[in-house]
Amino acid sequence: MSFSVRLKSPTSSENNEVSRFDYPEILVLLLTVVLVAVHFEFDSTSMALLAIVCLPSLMILIYNYQHQPSFWTSNIVVVLLSTVIGSMQFCTVLSLSLALLIGIRIILSDPENRLKLIMISAITAMMFYYVSITLSREVMDCNEGLLSPTILLASIVTIFWQFWNVYHKYLNRKKTAKQAKGRLNTMVSVISKLTRFIPPQVWQPIVKSDSVVHVNNKRAKLTIMFSDIAGFTELSDSLSSDNLADILNTYMKCMTIIANRHGAMLDKFVGDGMVCFFGEPNSRGTRQDALDCVAMAIDMRREMRSLRQEWRLMGFEGLYVRIGITTGYCHVGNFGSNNRMSYTIIGKEANLASRLESIAGKGDILISQRTYDYVCHDYECEYAGTYQLKGFDSSINAWQVLDPDANKGRLSKWVDHTLPGFNLHLNFKDMQNYDYKEIKNKLNFALERIEKEEKIMAPDKEGKGK
């Protein structure tokens, strides 16, 4: 039940496609010191510069063949380039050519390292400039011959190489990003489908924190509700599987919406029944959890009235919801194995809620004594009796939760009355102001029909009486 998304790193695929040659300026650097040595006829200064530059340059080429570019390798390259610039006493064309390579290397480095490389380059160039002036005691002339144009041409080629390399990396990253986006969209789609099988209270913390999921449970005080459809088993014998599935899916859809609205943990569907509980993983306090559970049950009973009216019009009669609720300690958490587990509840109180639901009448909400103690000040309840339930040694007191609108008279939001051939169902909560006129017309039309039928039936009754 753990969700994690692991995407392939763009860098790893990129490294397989791009050859390991990230410092082409090293070749320009080697070419420069060789040409400088030739230009100055292998004097002591040019040979010292050749020795200083060649060994680190070759080491960087070997190191870079097997490793990623880093700040320290870039730092050494910038130092070597700056060393040549300073040693050549800032020869105009040659210094500009190598400075361009330094600039490209700084641009390709991480933003946080750029200022450091600029400072290192400036300090190194100035330091070797003074060393060169001190050792040679004369100004070097490197503008004659092919030295400067050759280095400039090599620097331009290297810059174009780097730009091509960057563009190639950009294309690879774009392609990889597109693939990663496709994989991510697929994973999001799959996860969104899987979350329909798991309560949001369970999967949301896992997705947010990517926490480890293992078999773990604890003892907690919960308010548990069991419900099912009274009359569904009898109806299923006479209905096709399509009609049966349609009724069941409509019922569960409406009840799930109500459960989510009240913040219940929807544990499972069992045939035409459902199991919900309050108290874990988010609790508002034991008393409030009990109140929320009873409020949810009342809303479910009211919703069932609307559904029952719809089903009557379709020819399906006699479907009622019955509910059992209790409050007490249970073990709640992940049960099962590391390969497959379920977040559910286990305990005697869960069994009690199931037993109360089984003895409840059509449209009744039966609650245990513990739940009654928490909700009796907010909801009107009627003593239903004492029952000897299977699996319980002592008898159980049960209370029936009455409809809060039952004793409000004209203020009631519901009117529901049934007689043979007569069904009246008014839900004032869902009525709109602009529908009142049409409703009154329909009721007046019904009254006129009743009066006509009554007049027709009256002579027949008189005739029979004579």
C-alpha positions in Angstrom: 0.0 0.0 0.0 3.0 2.2 -0.4 3.2 4.6 -3.3 6.5 6.0 -4.6 7.5 7.3 -8.0 11.1 6.8 -9.1 12.1 8.5 -12.4 15.3 7.7 -14.3 17.9 10.4 -13.8 18.4 12.5 -17.0 22.1 12.7 -16.2 22.6 9.0 -16.4 21.1 8.6 -19.8 22.8 11.7 -21.0 26.2 10.3 -19.9 25.7 7.2 -22.0 25.0 9.2 -25.1 27.6 12.0 -24.9 31.3 11.1 -25.0 33.4 11.8 -21.9 35.2 14.8 -23.3 34.1 17.8 -21.3 37.3 19.9 -21.4 38.3 20.6 -25.1 40.1 23.7 -23.9 42.8 21.4 -22.5 43.8 20.6 -26.1 44.0 24.4 -26.9 46.1 24.8 -23.8 48.5 22.1 -24.8 48.7 23.5 -28.3 49.4 26.9 -26.9 52.3 25.9 -24.7 53.9 23.8 -27.5 53.6 26.7 -29.9 55.0 29.1 -27.3 58.0 26.9 -26.8 58.6 26.7 -30.5 58.0 30.4 -30.9 60.6 31.3 -28.3 63.0 28.6 -29.4 62.6 26.5 -26.3 64.0 29.0 -23.9 64.0 28.4 -20.2 60.7 30.4 -19.6 58.7 28.6 -22.3 60.0 25.2 -21.3 59.1 25.9 -17.7 55.6 26.9 -18.8 55.4 23.7 -20.9 56.3 21.6 -18.0 53.9 23.3 -15.6 50.9 23.0 -18.0 51.4 19.6 -19.7 51.3 17.3 -16.7 48.1 18.6 -15.0 46.4 18.9 -18.4 47.1 15.2 -19.2 45.9 14.2 -15.8 42.6 16.1 -16.2 42.0 14.4 -19.6 42.6 11.0 -18.1 40.5 11.8 -15.0 37.6 13.2 -17.1 37.4 10.1 -19.2 35.9 8.2 -16.3 34.4 10.9 -14.1 31.9 13.7 -14.2 33.0 17.4 -14.5 33.4 18.9 -11.1 34.3 22.3 -9.5 37.8 21.1 -8.8 38.6 20.0 -12.4 37.1 23.2 -13.7 39.1 25.1 -11.2 42.4 23.5 -12.4 41.6 24.2 -16.0 40.9 27.9 -15.3 44.1 28.1 -13.2 46.1 26.6 -16.1 44.6 29.0 -18.7 45.2 32.0 -16.4 48.7 30.8 -15.8 49.5 31.0 -19.6 47.8 34.4 -19.8 49.8 35.8 -17.0 53.1 34.1 -18.1 52.6 35.6 -21.6 52.3 39.0 -20.0 48.7 39.5 -21.3 49.6 39.3 -24.9 46.6 40.8 -26.6 45.3 38.2 -29.1 46.6 35.2 -27.2 45.2 36.4 -23.9 41.8 37.3 -25.5 41.6 33.8 -27.0 42.3 32.0 -23.7 40.1 34.4 -21.8 37.2 33.4 -24.0 37.8 29.7 -23.0 37.9 30.8 -19.4 34.6 32.5 -19.9 33.0 29.5 -21.5 34.2 27.3 -18.6 32.8 29.7 -16.1 29.4 29.8 -17.9 29.2 26.0 -18.0 30.0 25.7 -14.2 27.4 25.8 -11.5 26.1 29.3 -10.6 27.4 29.1 -7.1 30.9 28.5 -8.3 31.2 31.1 -11.0 32.3 34.0 -8.8 35.0 31.8 -7.2 36.4 30.8 -10.6 36.5 34.5 -11.7 38.4 35.5 -8.6 40.8 32.5 -9.0 41.4 33.3 -12.6 42.2 37.0 -11.9 44.5 36.2 -9.0 46.4 33.5 -10.9 46.9 35.7 -14.1 48.2 38.6 -12.0 50.5 36.4 -10.0 52.1 34.7 -13.0 52.3 38.1 -14.8 54.6 39.4 -12.0 56.6 36.2 -11.9 57.1 36.4 -15.7 58.2 40.1 -15.5 60.6 39.2 -12.6 62.2 36.2 -14.4 62.5 37.6 -18.0 62.9 41.3 -17.1 61.7 42.2 -20.6 58.4 42.4 -22.4 57.5 39.2 -24.4 56.6 39.7 -28.1 54.1 37.1 -29.1 52.2 39.0 -31.8 54.5 38.1 -34.6 54.2 34.9 -36.6 51.4 32.3 -36.5 51.2 31.9 -32.7 48.4 34.3 -31.9 46.2 33.5 -35.0 46.5 29.8 -34.5 45.5 30.0 -30.8 42.6 32.3 -31.7 41.4 29.9 -34.4 41.7 26.9 -32.0 39.8 28.9 -29.3 37.0 29.7 -31.7 36.7 26.1 -32.8 36.6 25.0 -29.1 33.9 27.5 -28.3 31.7 26.2 -31.2 32.4 22.7 -29.9 31.2 23.6 -26.5 28.1 25.3 -27.9 27.3 22.2 -30.0 27.9 20.0 -26.9 25.5 22.2 -24.8 22.9 22.1 -27.6 23.2 18.3 -27.8 22.7 18.0 -24.0 19.7 20.3 -24.3 18.1 18.1 -26.9 18.8 15.0 -24.7 17.4 16.7 -21.6 14.3 17.8 -23.6 13.8 14.2 -24.8 14.3 12.8 -21.4 12.0 15.3 -19.8 9.3 14.4 -22.3 9.7 10.7 -21.5 9.7 11.5 -17.7 6.6 13.6 -18.1 4.9 10.7 -19.9 5.9 8.2 -17.2 4.9 10.6 -14.5 1.4 11.2 -16.0 1.0 7.4 -16.3 2.0 6.9 -12.7 -0.4 9.7 -11.6 -3.2 8.1 -13.6 -2.5 4.7 -12.1 -2.3 6.1 -8.5 -5.5 8.1 -9.0 -7.2 4.8 -10.0 -5.7 2.8 -7.2 -6.8 5.4 -4.6 -10.4 4.6 -5.3 -9.9 1.3 -3.5 -8.3 2.9 -0.4 -9.8 5.4 2.0 -8.3 8.9 1.6 -7.3 9.0 5.3 -5.0 6.1 4.5 -3.4 6.9 1.1 -3.0 10.7 1.5 -0.4 10.5 4.4 1.5 7.8 2.5 1.7 9.9 -0.7 2.6 13.1 1.1 5.4 11.7 3.3 6.4 8.6 1.3 6.5 6.8 4.6 7.2 3.1 5.0 4.1 1.0 5.3 4.2 -2.1 7.4 1.9 -4.4 9.5 1.1 -2.2 12.5 -2.0 -1.7 14.6 -3.0 -0.2 17.9 -5.9 -0.1 20.4 -8.2 2.9 20.1 -11.6 4.0 21.1 -13.8 4.1 18.0 -17.5 4.6 17.0 -18.4 2.0 14.5 -21.3 1.8 12.1 -22.6 -1.3 10.2 -25.4 -0.8 7.7 -27.1 -2.8 5.0 -30.2 -2.8 2.8 -33.2 -4.5 4.4 -35.2 -6.4 1.8 -32.3 -6.5 -0.7 -31.8 -10.3 -0.4 -35.5 -10.9 -1.2 -35.4 -8.5 -4.1 -32.3 -10.0 -5.6 -34.1 -13.2 -6.2 -36.5 -11.5 -8.6 -34.2 -9.0 -10.3 -31.8 -9.4 -13.2 -28.1 -8.9 -12.4 -28.0 -5.6 -14.3 -30.8 -4.1 -12.3 -29.4 -5.5 -9.1 -25.9 -3.9 -9.8 -27.5 -0.6 -10.8 -29.4 -0.4 -7.5 -26.4 -1.4 -5.4 -24.0 1.0 -7.2 -26.5 3.9 -6.8 -26.9 3.1 -3.1 -23.2 2.9 -2.4 -22.4 6.0 -4.4 -24.8 8.1 -2.4 -23.8 6.6 0.9 -20.1 7.1 0.2 -20.7 10.8 -0.5 -22.4 11.1 2.8 -19.6 9.2 4.6 -16.9 11.4 3.1 -18.9 14.6 4.0 -19.0 13.6 7.6 -15.3 12.5 7.7 -15.9 8.8 8.3 -13.3 6.2 7.6 -15.1 3.9 5.0 -13.6 0.5 5.9 -15.2 -1.8 3.4 -18.3 -2.8 1.4 -19.7 -6.2 2.3 -22.3 -7.2 -0.3 -25.1 -4.7 0.2 -23.6 -3.5 3.5 -20.9 -1.1 4.5 -18.7 -0.6 7.5 -17.6 2.9 8.7 -15.9 4.1 11.8 -14.8 7.3 13.5 -11.8 7.9 15.8 -8.8 6.9 13.6 -6.6 8.0 12.0 -8.2 11.4 12.8 -10.3 11.9 15.9 -12.3 14.9 17.1 -12.7 13.4 20.5 -14.8 10.3 21.5 -18.0 12.2 22.1 -17.8 14.2 18.9 -16.9 11.0 16.9 -20.1 9.4 18.2 -22.1 12.5 17.3 -20.6 12.6 13.8 -21.4 8.9 13.3 -25.0 9.3 14.4 -25.4 12.4 12.2 -24.1 10.4 9.3 -26.5 7.6 9.9 -29.4 10.0 10.0 -28.4 11.5 6.7 -28.1 8.0 5.2 -31.6 7.2 6.3 -32.9 10.4 4.8 -31.1 9.7 1.6 -32.5 6.2 1.5 -36.0 7.8 1.5 -35.2 9.6 -1.7 -33.6 6.5 -3.3 -36.6 4.4 -2.2 -39.0 6.8 -4.0 -36.9 6.6 -7.2 -36.8 2.8 -7.0 -40.6 2.7 -6.5 -41.1 4.5 -9.8 -38.8 1.8 -11.4 -40.9 -0.9 -9.8 -38.6 -1.9 -7.0 -40.4 -1.8 -3.7 -39.5 -2.3 0.0 -35.9 -1.3 0.2 -34.8 0.3 3.6 -31.5 0.9 5.3 -30.9 -0.5 8.7 -27.9 0.6 10.9 -26.1 -0.5 14.0 -23.7 1.8 15.9 -21.6 1.2 19.0 -18.6 2.9 20.7 -15.7 1.1 22.3 -12.1 -0.1 22.1 -10.9 -2.0 19.0 -7.6 -2.7 17.3 -7.2 -0.6 14.2 -4.4 -0.4 11.7 -2.7 -2.4 9.0 -3.5 -6.2 9.2 -2.1 -8.9 6.9 1.4 -9.4 5.6 4.1 -7.3 4.1 3.0 -8.4 0.7 -0.7 -7.6 1.2 -2.4 -5.7 4.0 -5.6 -4.0 4.8 -6.4 -1.0 7.0 -9.4 -2.2 9.1 -10.7 -2.8 12.6 -10.9 -6.0 14.7 -12.5 -6.4 18.0 -15.6 -7.2 20.1 -17.2 -3.7 19.5 -17.1 -4.2 15.8 -19.0 -7.5 16.3 -21.5 -5.7 18.5 -22.2 -3.0 15.8 -22.8 -5.9 13.3 -25.2 -7.6 15.7 -27.1 -4.4 16.3 -27.5 -3.9 12.6 -28.8 -7.4 12.1 -31.6 -7.0 14.6 -32.6 -3.4 13.5 -35.9 -3.0 11.8 -36.5 -1.4 8.4 -35.3 2.2 8.5 -34.1 1.9 12.2 -30.8 3.1 13.7 -29.9 1.1 16.8 -27.1 2.3 19.0 -25.5 0.7 22.1 -25.6 2.0 25.6 -22.1 3.5 25.3 -23.0 5.4 22.2 -26.3 6.5 23.7 -24.5 8.0 26.7 -22.5 10.3 24.3 -25.3 11.4 22.0 -28.5 11.4 24.2 -28.2 15.1 24.9 -28.1 16.0 21.2 -30.4 13.4 19.6 -33.8 12.1 20.8 -33.6 8.3 21.3 -36.1 5.7 22.3 -35.3 2.6 24.3 -35.6 -0.4 22.0 -35.1 -3.1 24.5 -32.6 -5.6 25.9 -31.2 -8.3 23.6 -29.2 -11.4 24.0 -26.9 -11.3 21.0 -24.8 -14.1 19.6 -21.2 -14.0 20.9 -22.1 -11.9 24.0 -22.6 -13.4 27.4 -24.4 -10.5 28.9 -27.5 -8.9 27.5 -27.2 -5.7 25.5 -29.3 -2.5 25.9 -30.2 -0.9 22.6 -31.6 2.5 21.7 -33.3 3.6 18.6 -32.3 7.0 17.2 -35.4 9.0 16.2 -35.6 11.3 13.2 -34.8 14.9 14.4 -37.6 16.2 12.1 -40.2 13.7 13.4 -41.5 16.0 16.1 -41.1 19.4 14.4 -44.6 19.5 12.9 -44.8 22.1 10.1 -41.0 22.7 10.3 -40.2 19.2 9.3 -38.1 19.0 6.1 -39.5 15.6 5.2 -43.0 14.3 4.5 -43.1 10.6 3.7 -46.3 8.5 3.8 -47.2 5.3 2.1 -50.5 3.4 1.7 -51.6 0.8 -0.8 -51.8 2.7 -4.1 -50.5 5.9 -2.4 -46.9 7.2 -2.1 -46.2 10.7 -0.9 -42.6 11.8 -0.6 -41.7 15.5 -0.1 -38.1 16.6 0.6 -38.2 20.4 1.3 -34.5 20.5 1.6 -34.1 19.8 -2.1 -37.0 21.9 -3.4 -36.4 25.1 -5.3 -38.5 28.2 -5.0 -39.4 28.2 -8.6 -40.7 24.6 -8.4 -43.4 25.4 -5.7 -46.0 26.4 -8.2 -45.6 23.3 -10.3 -45.7 21.1 -7.1 -48.9 22.8 -6.0 -50.4 22.2 -9.5 -49.5 18.6 -9.3 -51.0 18.2 -5.8 -54.2 20.0 -6.8 -54.5 17.8 -9.8 -54.1 14.8 -7.6 -56.7 16.1 -5.1 -59.2 16.6 -8.0 -58.6 13.0 -9.2 -59.1 11.7 -5.6 -62.4 13.7 -5.3 -63.7 12.3 -8.7 -62.8 8.8 -7.7 -64.4 9.3 -4.4 -67.7 10.4 -6.1 -67.6 7.5 -8.4 -67.0 5.0 -5.6 -69.8 6.6 -3.4 -72.8 5.4 -5.5 -71.3 1.9 -5.7 -71.1 1.8 -1.9 -74.7 3.0 -1.5 -75.9 0.4 -4.0 -74.1 -2.3 -2.1 -75.6 -1.0 1.1 -79.2 -1.3 -0.2 
